[in-house]
């Protein structure tokens, strides 16, 4: 049996895509998955192009794989090497030119053609498939194909949308993932039903711009994300729903209503703002102002007062002044984010911002990033401390490092560690938070929950 090893970099979409490729290649017993690179007959590097020097990291990894391929050849094995993902889309044939060890280069739009591409590579061809499809990129994902998607735990990502039409001036996504496209509602519902039957209890809908979702409903109309969430809320076995990553411009009233009406939709939302300065937001082509972002926050808090927000920030965008940066610090204070990811601006080749002549010195970016991260950390610690003494609903996912301990997540995605029986894995239980660590919450099962578990354990 041939063995497959997939190494994935970057975002949740890449995690989902890696699983999708694995399921596709193992569903007909062509391959069996292995966690060991050295014993693989097929290696797929599923790459991300968002971070600086992403391509160079891929070439460095390919240098190591080149030696493995030589050893495999000497041992009489034919090792196939594929590069997938956004670096593949951006670099294309350049990857094969710079790294002849690579047999297949495949963009995110073409994963469904992997079996035929690999068959060509088995015959000795060098194959590059990075064309954006003219047809709907999700046409090949019919509802029946959901049966090939396998659960890998209590929680799962499900892609509902790909691509972006916003063209933020710092971002490569429109060039590597293409225009916005959405999966049909029926295909998504079928996949979620399959995952729920396999034991998944929490589903996170993902997309580069997930709340721009406009998939085809069964009546032929276009469904919004709010309408899709309502359909998924009725799937038996699904206890929690989330979605990421969102754009402030696409938070419509239907989505706000979903946060009000759907108990399974968690009160936590990742809503990137990137900057608190209107001048920088305009230069980024974000298409929203500071006031409009804060209005979205207010609308959601009005219908769901317990909602918590996380975000993304870029510091040192070309032309950013100290006053602009202070506006970013102010929006952190205004919202009180429960957490955020912050990054120094790094030029992405081919994007408009990379060609600007007013780039910010790296030492200035480092200093601003440190100041911003200090305020983000302050608010995250305050949010976590506010949970001490509270009762939170926790979905238990797996055993902890200590015997008798389980690890789960709160509605706010915080890791929670509790001494509890393994029978609670994949279930939600009420936990009283007794302590707050640097990265986790610690608690005890609610007395009623603990009593019920004790009775269940004794057959009482």
HUMO-V187937 format. One record per helix or strand of 3 or more residues. SS is the DSSP state (A for helix, B for strand). FROM is the first residue (numbers start at 1). TO is the last residue. If there is no record, write none. Layout:
ss->[SS | SS]
from->[FROM | FROM]
to->[TO | TO]
This chain:
ss->[B | A | B | A | B | A | B | A | A | B | A | B | A | B | A | A | B | A | A | B | A | A | B | A | A | B | A | B | A | A | B | B | B | A | B | B | A]
from->[2 | 12 | 31 | 37 | 42 | 54 | 80 | 86 | 93 | 104 | 108 | 127 | 143 | 155 | 173 | 185 | 202 | 210 | 225 | 240 | 248 | 253 | 268 | 278 | 290 | 308 | 322 | 339 | 352 | 362 | 391 | 405 | 415 | 422 | 428 | 440 | 447]
to->[8 | 26 | 33 | 39 | 47 | 74 | 85 | 91 | 98 | 106 | 122 | 129 | 148 | 159 | 176 | 197 | 206 | 212 | 232 | 244 | 250 | 261 | 271 | 283 | 303 | 315 | 335 | 344 | 355 | 385 | 399 | 409 | 419 | 424 | 436 | 445 | 458]
